[in-house]
Structure formats: structure tokens, C-alpha cells
Amino acid sequence: METLLIGIITGILAGFIASKLQSGTGKGLLLDLFLGVVGGLFGSWLFGLLGINIAGWLGSLICAVVGAVIILWIVSKLK
């Protein structure tokens, strides 16, 4: 249960940080959570391709923020 709660908090925080970096404002709790979770999956995949291994909660947060920023950048280019 603790792991799930930590994952949700990390996702919300990562999505919020990425939103702030890209547009200067958060997107809302649910969208930030979704963005953080998808960003975490994308970031993990990307870091794995590059051979980058970051451990711990802070590493997960960095990975999710990087992934979410890239996703937001791609979405902004598609508009």
C-alpha cells in the first residue's frame, strides 16, 4: 500500500514539475498525475535505452519529470 501511495505522489509531483517547466502552470491534479505516470513509463524506457540507471525515489522522480517534459514538448509540437 505504501508503494502505491508513493508512486501516486511521485506521479503527481513529476507531472506538476513538468507542467510548470513547460507552461509555467500546473494542469490540474488528475492530468498532472496522468502525465507523471506516463512520463515515468516513457522516461524509464528512454533511460533504459540510453543505459542510464538511476535508483531510489529521487531517481524515479527525475526519470518521470524528464519523460513528462518530453511528452509535453512532443504534444506542443503536434498542435
PyMOL commands that set and color helices and strands:
alter all, ss='L'
color gray80, all
select helices_A, chain A and resi 2-23+29-50+56-78
alter helices_A, ss='H'
color red, helices_A
deselect
rebuild
show_as cartoon
